[in-house]
Amino acid sequence: MGHGRSKVITWTVVGVAIACGAYLARAPWQMYRVQRAKANAAVGDAQTNDALRVGLMKREADLRSPIGREKMASERGYLAKGEVSYNGPSQN
């Protein structure tokens, strides 16, 4: 009879220990989830910034080329003498 009772006590202690361990581990796991969410957001921001940087580098390269500079000047209304804009001759 004593042997069966000690098994019950042992399994009860093991169960209580597991429950306490799970309860105490709750806070670190919550902190992990918060940090993981922040890390994922930072990775997303970095990817967005990289895409913007690549776009700006392409635009800068385009504007530094002679054709790009000429196109930008035309878009802003600068014309050489005798040159006609894309919109056709002005009706002044």
N, C-alpha and C positions, 0 to 999 in steps of 0.2 A: 504494500500500500504506500509506503513512503516513497518508493521509486516513481510512481505515477504523479504524485503531488510535486515532486522536485522538477519533473519535466514541465509541468504547467507553470511553475514559478519561473523556470529558465526561459520558456517561450514568452512569458509575459514580460520579463525584463528585456528580452531581445526586442519585442514589439514596441515597448516604451522607448527603448534606446533608438530604434529606427524612427519612430515618430518625432522624438526630440531632435534627432539629427536632421530630419527633413524640415522641421520648423526653423531650426537655426540656419540652415542653408538657404532659406527663402530670400533673405536680404541680399546676399552676394549674387544670386541669380537675377534678382530684380535690377541690381546695379549693372550686371553684365548686359541685360537687355537694353537698358538706357544707353550704355556706352556703345553697344553694337549699332543702335539706331543713329547715334551721333556720328559714328565712323562711316556708316552707309551714306549719311547726308553729306559728309565731307568728301567722300569719293565722288558722289554725284556733282557736287559743286566744282571739284577739280576737273572732272570730265567736261562740264559746261565751260569752264574757264579755258581749258585747252582748245575746245572747238572755237571759242571766240578769238583766241590768240591766233589760231591757224587762219581764220577768216580775215583778221586784221593784217596778218603777214601777206596774204594773197592780195588784199586790197592795196597795201603799201607797195608791193612789187609791181602791181598794175599801174599805180600812179607814178612810179619812178620811171617807167618805160616811156619812150617818146610818144608812142601811140596813145598810151593811157593819159599822159599829160595833155595831149592835143584834144582828146575826147573830153576830159574834164574842163578844159578851157572853153570848148564849144558848148558844153552843157551850161556853163555859167555865162554864156553870151559873149565871150571874147572872140573876135574875128580879126583875121588879118585883112589888110587892104584888098578889096576886090573879092573877098571870100564870101560865100553865101551860106547862111545857117542851114541846118537840117530842115527847118520849118519853111524854107523857101525865102525869097527876097522880101525885105520889109516893104510895107506899103506906105511909106512916109511921104 
